[in-house]
Amino acid sequence: MRVILYNPLFVPIKESMKEIYYKYSDYLREKFGEKVYKLPISLPLTCPNRDGTCSTGGCIYCSEEGGSHENLENTMSIRDQLKTNWEKIGKKYGAKKYIAYFQSFSNTYMDFESFKRNIEEVIKLNNEYKNIVGISISTRPDLVPNEFLEYLSSLKEDYLITMEYGLQSVNNKTIKILNRGHSLSDFIDATIRTKAYGLRVCTHMILNLPWDDLEDTIEGANILSALSVDEVKLHSLYITKGTKLGQMFEENQVDLHSKEDYIIRVGEFLSHLDRTIAVQRLLGRAPEEKTLFSNWDTSWWKIQDQILEYMEKNNMYQGCKSKFKK
């Protein structure tokens, strides 16, 4: 028997669950009455762990594209990127509502007026077309001044505002190996302040980092639940050519976890994750021509199916082991 993930009335879960986990797409459909698509925006930016502010070289897994392989050229205007993407997606899927997603690099790594101008470009376009319902901003947890959050808070009546923070691991030793340049406490501070301004928080996590064990995976779910984050985006570690991690991989300096281990980790993570936290995805992917390792040479949807099969077989569902039930 399949169990349900989300039940706002908190009746017995097994009587009302439709899915094993709470899908972000379901949250958006519940809020807006139809499917909503995220449109990536790429800006000519960098990160403080690339330019020497706190480190150089960037995260060891991050390519020159800044963690995204599907964005348009960052020389295009925000307006042109959004229009190009929604015309393509609208034609293919019949989409009508979108979220503007500032994706690559650290999108708060600039002065306040520049940040404000970027957001105003989205607002100006939406005033014309009336099809953008949200704004998501991907950045580092140590780059969120209150001035930025206060400004975004002034827009939350008209837009779904989400700050997406790259955390990847709750183990500070792993965070240091990754050359993230921040700590777990920076993430906790950013999350508390962001929530205080009434904004949503999405956290990015990589569940098969070579230096993390299952205890780290479970503690990650516990911390996100305790902080009442709103969304989580799970990544499976892929290794891109030309990166520090790529060099380590080619020199046999990293021991990768198996696909079976990743499936177990996702199952345990979701089981300990509060069931009101929306899950954007269960694993990532990258173009084959740019990677040295990605998803154990298996299609992402097959692994996703295997995760759900594993959880169903073991009577697991999101939140079934959570000690921070809301």
N, C-alpha and C positions, 0 to 999 in steps of 0.2 A: 504494500500500500504506500502510495506517495504521500509525503507530508507537505505542509504549507509553510511558507516562510514568513509571511507578513500578516499580522492580524491586529489592527488597531484597537479592537475591543478586548484583546487578551483572553479570548475564550480558549478552551483547550486546543493546543496547536494542531494535533493530528486530525481534528475534526474540520479544520478550516484551511489547511495549507494547500496551495496549488503548486508551489515550486520548492525546491530544496534550498534555494537561497533567494534573497531579495534583489532582483535585478534593477539596475539603475534605469533601464528603459521602461520598466513597469512604474517606477516612481514618477518619471516624466509624463507618462501617459495618464497616471492618476491625477497629476497636477494640472496638466494642460489639455487633457481630453483627447489627445492624439499623439502620434509618435513625433519626437523631436530629435533633430540631428545636430551634432557638434561640428562646427566648421573651423578647422585649424587656421591660425594666423601665425606667420613667421616674420619676426622683426630682425633687423641686423644688430643683434645683441651679443653679449658674452656673459661670463660668470666670474665672480670674484675668486674662484679657485682655478681660473684660467689666466687671468691678467696679472696675477701676483699680489692681489690685495690680501688674500689669505693663503693662497697656494698658486701653483702653476700646473698646467697639463690637464686640468679639469678632472671630472670623475673618471676612474680608470676604464669604465665601460662605455663612456660617451664618445660618439663619433663627432666629426666636424659639423654634422647637421644639428647637433645639440639635442639628440635623443629622439628625433623624429625623421622618418624616411619618406613621408608622404606629403609633405608640405609643398606649397608653391614657392617660387623664388621670393626671397625676402626683399628684393628690389621692387616688387610690386607694392602698390599702396594697399592699405588695409581694406579700403572700399573695393578695389579690384579683386583682391584675394577672396573676400566674402562673396561677391557677386559671381565670380567664376565658379566657386565651389557650390553655391546653392543652385546655380543654374544646372550644373552637372547632376547633383544629388536630387534636385527637384524633378528633373526629367526622368531619372532612373527609378526613383522610389515614390514619386508623387508627393514629396515632402513640402510642407507649408510653414513649419516653424523651426527655428534654429537657435543654437547657442554659439556665440562668438567665442572661440577658444584661443587665447594667447598661449601658444604651446611651447615653442622651442626656447631653450636657454632660460635665463632668469628675468621674467617680465616685469619685475619691480626694481631692477638694477639700473636706475636712472633717477634724475631729479623729478620732483613731484609734478612740475608743470609739463614735462615731457610725457609722464605717465598719464596725466589728465587729458592731454591732447589725444593720445591713443584711444582712450576710452570714449572721448567725445566724437571721434571719427565713427565709431560704432553707433553711437546715439544718433548722430546726424543721418547716417544711412538708414537707420530704423525709422526715423521720423518720416522718411520718404517712402519706405516700402512696408513698414509695419509687420515684419516677419521675424524679428529677433526678440526672443523672450528671455534670454539669459546671457551672462558674460562669465566665462571661467578664465582664471588667471593662474598659470603655472609658474611657480617660483620656488625659491629656497626659504626655509623657515627662519633664517637669520636675516632676511631682507624684507621685512614687513613693518615699516614705520607706521605708527598710529595715524599719521596724517593721511596716508594712503587708505587705511581701513575706514577712517571717518568719512572720507570722500565717497568711497564705494557704498558705505552704509546709507548715504543720502540717495542712492539709486535703487535701493532694494524694494521700494514700493512698485517700481515699474519693471525691474529685471530680477531674475534669479541670479544672485551673485555668489560665485563659488571660488574660494582660494584653493588651489591644488598644490600641496606641499610634497616635494620629494623627500621622503624619509629613508625608504628602502630597507632599513634594518633598525631594530631597537638596541642592538648591541654596539656600544660606543667603539669597541675595538674593531668591529667590522666597518663601522662608519669611517674610522680613520684609515683603514686599509683602502677603502673605496676612494679616498681623497675627497670626501664630501666637503670638508672644511667647516662643518658645524657639528653640534652634538645633539643627543636626544633631548636635553633640557631646552635647547633652542626651539625644537619642534613643539614641546609641551607649552612653552611660553607663547609661541605664535598661535597655537590652537586656542588657548584660553583667551587671548586678546581678540582673535578673530571672532570667536563665538560671542564675546561680550558686545561686539558691534552688530550682532544679529546676522552675520554672514555664514554661509555654509563652508565646511572644510572637507576637502577630499584629500586622502593620503595615498601616496604611491608606495607600494611595498614590493620587493623582490624576494620571493620565498625560497629560492634555491641557491642562495649565495654560498660559495664553498666554505666560508668561515662561520656560518650560522648552523646551529643544530635545531632539532625539533622543539626544544625548550624555548629557544629564541622566537621561533614561529608562533608558538602559543602565547608567549608573553607579548608579542606584537599585537595579537588580537585582543588581549586583556587591556593593554594600554589604550588602544583606540576606542575600546568600549568604555573604559573608565572616563575618557575625555569626551565621550559623546560626539565623536566625529560623525559627519553626515554620510560620507561616501568613502569608498576605498577602491583603488585600482590596483589589481594584482598583476605583476610581471613575472614571466619566466625568464631567467637570465639568458640572453643571447650574447654572443661574442662577435664584435664587429672588427673587420680588418682595419689596420692602422691605428688601433687604440692600445693603450698600455696593457689592458687586460688581454687583448689579442696577442701581444708579444709574450705575456706570461703564459698563455695557453700554448703557443707554439714552442715554448721552451719547457713545457711540461711542469710548470710551477703551480698549477691549480688542479685540484681533483674535483671534478664535477659530479653532482648528485645524479642519480638515475631518474628516468621518467617515473618509475614506480614510486620513488621517494617523493618526487614533486607532487604526485597525486595524493599521497598520504598527507603531506604538509598542507596542501590546500584544504583537504577534508578537515584536518584538525584546526586550521586557522578559522574556517567558516563555523565550525562547531563551537568555538570559543568566542566568536564575534557576535555582539548584540544583534538581534534580528531586525532592528529598525535601521541599521546602517546599510545603505544601498551599495551594491557591488557593481562597479562599472564593467569589469571584465575579470576573467580567471587566469589569463596568461597573455603574454605579448607575442609579437612576431616581427620579423625583419626580412627585407629582400634577400633571397638566397645568394645573389651575386655579391653582396656586401658583407656576408657573415662567414665566420669560421665555424660557428656552432649555433644552432637555433632549433629548439624544441625537439631534439633527438631525432631529427630528420623525419618528423611526423607532422601532419597537418594540424593546425591549432584546434580545429573543430573536432578532430578525432580525440585529441587529449581532453578537450572539454567534455565530450561525451563519456570518456573513461573516468573522469573525476566524478561526474554525476552518477554513473553506474556504481562506482566504489562507495559513494556516500549512501546511495539508496540500498545497496546490499548490506551495509553496516548500520542501517537505520539512523543515519546521521543527517542533520539539517542545521541550517544556520541558527546559532544561539542555543543549541541543545545542551551545551556544556558551559554556557556563559555564566560567570559569577557576578556579572554587572548588568543584570536584567533591568531594563527601564520600564 
